[in-house]
Amino acid sequence: MGIYTTIHLEPTTFGRDEALFVEHASLQASIFRYRSGVCGVRLKNASGQLVVLPYQGQQIWSMEFAGQSLTMKSMFEEPVPTQDYLSTYGAFLIHCGMLGMGNPGPGDTHPLHGELPNAHYQQAFIRAGSDEKGAYLEVGGSYRHAMAFTYDYKAEPWVRLYEHATTVQISLQITNLKSTPMEYMYLAHVNFKPVDYGRLVYSAPCSSEQVEIFPGPISDDKKLEYAAFIEKISQNPALMDVLDPEHTLDPELLLFFKYIGDRDGWAHSIHIQPDGYAGYVKHRPEQLDKVVRWIVRTEEEDALGMALPATATPGGYTNEKKKGNIRLLPAKKSVSFELEAGLLLPEQAVAMEKHITELLAEHLAK
């Protein structure tokens, strides 16, 4: 477990001018408010930085390593203090769920992607510690979502940055505080900035029999072009493994994968850029057995959700209930989800591509 010190935060501490708040080894945490009034915590090491919104969904709003901004392009320069999902959409990581998730369908009452994305966290902290991996700083918090006679749960996420890392560790624990079981859904919405001709390499089989494709809504003037494109990739989903700027990705495209874990239980996804650097997501299929790939490339939004690990596909509560994808959390019990996301340096990307290739070859040989 290592040793650590926890510094509890208060919203009144955050001012308009950014101020250094914690130093630990060569790591720094500073606090500030955006012009919109949203609080931010900036974690920095020698390789880069990220900004976490401690009281608004515990989102990772932005991330940068090795001089590269990893966060999707959006129309929002800063977060907006709202609970409406699309009115402040542009973060690198958004926790989605728990009582509902995805696009609400007929009869659904949950908001788009649930109550967690912009939840008002009641408690937040910065933690300075060290363990077998070295010194770290992390931001975490606690949010209680309750309604009498209906539901009562606590969400406790944290994001951890190590001293020499170019990725962050991400965790979310959900505790059912009621004396009856709770239905839940969860998706980790990790939004990278796509790079033209980047390659996607991932530990999941990719064939027309193994990958489900869900096209987004399309205007009448583009229907024929988009339908032809969808038919083409339906026959060969691997065509989407290269981010060709000629691909029709306006407004969006969803693909659903079944990932394979390695001997340590981790599944891996990388977006290898032409310069050799690679965006990276790692998750545990035993925790999150559904993975969504979401891509949109327009003038206003340019985003690559190369691997959105989840407990269900984003069809809304009612549709996922019919599919048997709603999970039950027993009374007074907890469930945890673990991720790692960020940037791999070129030599790390080469090694990870080799690891993924060998993992898939081993799987196919069985």
C-alpha positions in Angstrom: 0.0 0.0 0.0 2.9 2.4 0.7 2.5 5.6 2.7 0.6 8.7 1.9 -0.8 12.0 3.2 -4.3 13.2 2.3 -5.1 16.9 1.9 -8.8 17.6 2.0 -10.0 20.3 -0.4 -12.7 23.0 0.0 -14.2 25.0 -2.9 -13.5 28.3 -1.1 -9.8 27.6 -1.4 -9.9 27.8 -5.2 -9.2 31.3 -6.7 -9.1 32.7 -10.2 -5.2 32.8 -10.1 -3.5 29.4 -10.2 -1.6 28.7 -7.1 0.9 25.9 -6.2 -0.8 23.8 -3.5 1.3 20.6 -3.0 4.8 19.6 -3.8 5.9 16.0 -3.5 9.3 14.8 -4.8 9.4 16.4 -8.3 5.6 16.4 -8.6 3.3 19.4 -8.2 -0.4 20.0 -7.7 -1.8 23.5 -8.2 -5.4 24.7 -7.9 -7.4 27.3 -9.8 -10.8 28.3 -11.1 -11.7 28.6 -14.8 -13.4 31.8 -15.9 -16.6 29.8 -15.8 -16.2 29.2 -12.1 -15.4 25.4 -12.4 -12.6 24.3 -10.0 -9.5 22.6 -11.4 -6.5 20.7 -10.0 -3.4 20.6 -12.2 -1.1 17.6 -11.6 2.4 18.0 -13.1 5.5 15.9 -13.4 8.6 16.3 -15.6 6.9 14.7 -18.6 3.6 16.6 -18.6 0.4 17.5 -16.9 -3.3 16.9 -16.5 -6.3 18.8 -15.1 -8.9 17.1 -12.9 -12.3 18.8 -12.1 -12.6 17.8 -8.4 -16.2 18.9 -7.9 -17.6 18.3 -11.4 -17.7 14.6 -12.2 -14.0 14.2 -11.2 -13.5 14.5 -14.9 -10.0 14.6 -16.4 -10.6 17.7 -18.4 -7.2 17.8 -20.2 -4.0 15.8 -20.5 -0.6 16.6 -22.1 2.6 14.5 -22.1 5.8 14.9 -24.1 4.5 18.2 -25.5 1.5 16.5 -27.0 -2.1 17.4 -26.1 -4.0 14.1 -25.9 -7.5 15.5 -25.4 -10.2 15.5 -28.1 -11.0 18.7 -30.0 -14.3 20.2 -28.9 -16.1 23.6 -29.1 -15.5 24.1 -25.3 -12.3 25.9 -24.3 -13.1 25.3 -20.7 -15.6 23.3 -18.6 -19.1 24.8 -18.0 -20.8 24.5 -14.6 -23.8 22.4 -15.7 -25.1 18.9 -15.3 -26.2 18.7 -19.0 -23.8 16.3 -20.7 -23.5 18.0 -24.1 -23.4 21.5 -22.7 -19.8 21.0 -21.4 -18.5 18.1 -23.6 -14.8 18.0 -24.3 -13.0 16.2 -21.4 -10.3 13.5 -21.8 -12.1 11.2 -19.3 -15.7 11.2 -18.2 -17.2 8.6 -15.8 -20.6 7.5 -17.2 -23.4 5.7 -15.3 -24.5 4.5 -12.8 -28.3 4.1 -12.7 -28.4 4.5 -16.4 -25.9 5.0 -19.2 -25.8 5.7 -22.9 -28.5 7.3 -25.1 -31.8 7.1 -23.3 -34.4 5.3 -25.4 -38.2 5.3 -25.3 -39.3 4.9 -21.7 -35.9 5.7 -20.2 -35.8 8.5 -17.6 -32.0 8.7 -17.1 -30.1 11.6 -18.7 -27.6 11.0 -21.5 -24.8 8.8 -20.0 -26.4 9.0 -16.6 -25.9 11.1 -13.5 -22.1 10.7 -13.0 -20.5 12.7 -15.8 -21.1 16.1 -14.2 -22.1 15.0 -10.7 -21.5 17.6 -7.9 -18.9 15.9 -5.7 -19.4 16.7 -2.0 -15.8 15.9 -1.0 -12.5 16.1 -2.9 -8.8 15.6 -1.9 -5.2 15.6 -3.1 -3.1 12.7 -1.9 0.7 12.6 -1.8 2.3 9.2 -1.4 4.7 6.6 -2.6 4.6 2.8 -3.2 6.6 0.2 -5.1 6.2 2.3 -8.3 7.6 5.5 -6.8 6.2 8.8 -5.7 2.8 10.0 -6.8 0.1 12.6 -6.5 -3.5 11.8 -6.9 -6.9 13.6 -7.0 -10.0 11.9 -5.7 -13.3 12.5 -4.1 -16.7 11.2 -2.9 -20.2 11.7 -4.3 -23.3 10.3 -2.7 -26.4 9.9 -4.9 -29.5 9.2 -2.9 -33.3 9.3 -3.2 -35.6 8.1 -0.4 -37.1 4.6 -0.9 -35.2 4.3 -4.3 -31.4 4.3 -4.4 -28.4 5.3 -2.3 -24.9 4.8 -3.4 -21.4 6.4 -3.1 -19.0 7.0 -5.9 -15.3 7.3 -5.0 -12.9 7.9 -8.0 -9.2 8.8 -8.0 -6.6 9.7 -10.7 -2.9 9.0 -9.9 0.2 10.5 -11.6 3.6 8.9 -10.8 6.8 11.0 -10.8 8.2 9.7 -14.1 5.0 8.5 -15.9 3.4 9.5 -19.1 0.2 7.7 -18.2 -2.2 7.9 -15.2 -3.9 5.3 -13.1 -7.6 5.7 -12.8 -10.0 4.0 -10.4 -13.6 4.2 -9.5 -15.3 2.4 -6.6 -19.1 2.3 -6.2 -20.7 1.3 -2.9 -24.4 0.4 -2.6 -25.4 2.0 0.7 -28.9 0.5 0.7 -30.1 -2.8 2.2 -31.4 -4.0 -1.2 -29.5 -4.8 -4.4 -28.8 -1.9 -6.9 -28.9 -2.1 -10.7 -25.9 -0.4 -12.3 -24.2 0.4 -15.6 -20.8 2.0 -16.2 -18.7 3.3 -19.1 -15.3 5.1 -19.0 -15.4 7.7 -21.8 -11.8 8.2 -22.7 -11.5 10.8 -25.5 -8.2 11.1 -27.4 -7.4 13.6 -30.2 -7.1 11.4 -33.3 -4.0 11.8 -35.6 -4.4 11.3 -39.4 -3.0 7.9 -40.4 -2.6 6.7 -36.9 -2.9 3.0 -36.4 -5.1 1.2 -33.9 -3.7 -1.9 -32.3 -5.7 -3.7 -29.6 -6.1 -7.0 -27.8 -9.5 -7.9 -29.4 -10.3 -10.1 -32.4 -11.5 -8.0 -35.4 -13.7 -9.6 -38.1 -17.2 -9.1 -39.4 -18.3 -12.0 -37.2 -16.8 -10.6 -34.0 -17.3 -6.8 -34.3 -20.7 -5.1 -34.1 -21.0 -1.8 -35.9 -23.5 1.0 -35.1 -23.7 3.9 -37.4 -24.7 7.3 -36.1 -27.6 9.4 -37.4 -27.0 11.0 -40.8 -28.6 13.8 -42.9 -30.5 12.9 -46.0 -27.8 14.5 -48.3 -25.2 12.1 -47.0 -27.2 8.9 -46.6 -26.1 7.1 -49.7 -22.4 7.9 -49.1 -22.6 6.9 -45.5 -24.5 3.7 -46.2 -21.9 2.6 -48.7 -19.1 3.3 -46.1 -20.9 1.3 -43.4 -21.4 -1.6 -45.7 -17.7 -1.5 -46.6 -16.5 -1.6 -43.0 -19.1 -4.1 -42.0 -17.5 -6.6 -44.4 -14.0 -5.7 -43.1 -14.0 -3.8 -39.7 -10.1 -3.7 -39.8 -10.4 -0.9 -42.3 -11.0 1.3 -39.3 -7.7 0.4 -37.8 -6.1 3.2 -39.7 -7.4 6.7 -39.2 -7.7 7.7 -42.9 -9.0 11.3 -43.1 -11.1 10.3 -46.1 -13.3 8.1 -43.9 -16.9 9.3 -43.5 -17.1 10.0 -39.7 -19.6 12.8 -39.6 -21.4 12.7 -37.1 -20.0 9.4 -35.5 -19.4 5.7 -35.7 -19.5 3.1 -33.0 -17.9 -0.4 -33.0 -18.3 -2.9 -30.2 -15.4 -5.3 -29.3 -14.8 -8.3 -27.0 -11.3 -7.9 -25.5 -8.8 -10.5 -24.3 -6.8 -10.0 -21.2 -3.1 -11.0 -20.9 -1.8 -13.2 -18.1 -2.0 -10.3 -15.7 -5.6 -9.7 -16.6 -5.1 -6.5 -18.6 -6.4 -5.7 -22.0 -4.6 -3.1 -24.1 -5.3 -0.5 -26.8 -2.9 1.8 -28.6 -3.2 4.6 -31.2 0.2 4.6 -32.8 0.9 8.0 -34.4 3.1 8.5 -37.5 5.8 10.0 -35.2 5.9 6.7 -33.1 4.2 8.0 -30.0 1.0 6.2 -29.0 -2.2 7.0 -27.1 -2.9 4.2 -24.6 -5.8 2.6 -22.7 -5.5 -0.4 -20.5 -8.4 -2.1 -18.6 -9.5 -5.4 -17.0 -12.1 -7.3 -19.1 -13.1 -9.2 -15.9 -14.4 -5.8 -14.6 -15.5 -4.2 -17.9 -16.3 -6.8 -20.5 -17.8 -4.6 -23.2 -15.6 -2.1 -25.1 -16.9 0.6 -27.4 -14.9 2.3 -30.1 -16.3 5.8 -30.8 -15.0 8.0 -33.5 -16.2 11.4 -34.7 -14.3 13.7 -37.0 -16.0 17.1 -37.8 -14.9 20.7 -37.9 -16.1 21.2 -34.3 -15.4 17.8 -32.7 -12.5 15.6 -33.5 -12.4 12.6 -31.1 -11.1 9.1 -30.9 -12.6 6.9 -28.1 -10.5 4.0 -29.2 -11.5 1.9 -26.2 -14.3 2.9 -23.9 -14.4 0.0 -21.4 -17.9 -0.6 -20.1 -20.4 -3.0 -18.4 -22.9 -2.5 -21.2 -23.2 -1.0 -24.7 -24.6 2.6 -24.7 -28.1 1.8 -25.8 -29.8 3.2 -22.7 -31.3 1.4 -19.7 -34.3 -0.3 -21.3 -32.4 -1.7 -24.3 -29.5 -2.9 -22.2 -32.0 -4.5 -19.8 -33.4 -6.5 -22.6 -29.9 -7.7 -23.6 -29.2 -8.8 -20.0 -26.4 -6.2 -19.6 -27.6 -4.6 -16.4 -25.6 -5.7 -13.4 -26.7 -6.0 -9.8 -24.6 -4.7 -6.8 -25.6 -6.5 -3.6 -26.7 -4.5 -0.5 -23.8 -2.8 1.3 -21.3 -4.1 -1.2 -18.8 -2.3 -3.5 -17.5 -2.8 -7.0 -14.3 -1.3 -8.5 -13.1 -0.5 -12.0 -9.5 0.1 -12.9 -7.9 1.8 -16.0 -4.7 3.3 -17.2 -4.6 5.9 -19.9 -2.1 8.4 -21.4 0.8 8.3 -23.8 3.4 5.7 -24.7 6.9 6.8 -25.8 8.0 5.4 -29.2 10.0 2.6 -27.7 7.2 1.7 -25.3 4.7 1.7 -28.2 6.9 -0.8 -30.1 7.0 -3.1 -27.1 3.3 -2.8 -26.5 2.4 -3.6 -30.1 4.6 -6.7 -29.9 2.8 -7.7 -26.7 -0.6 -7.3 -28.2 0.3 -9.1 -31.4 1.7 -12.1 -29.3 -1.4 -12.1 -27.1 -3.8 -12.3 -30.1 -1.7 -15.0 -31.8 -1.8 -17.0 -28.6 -5.5 -16.6 -28.4 -6.1 -17.6 -32.0 -3.9 -20.7 -31.6 -6.1 -22.1 -28.8 
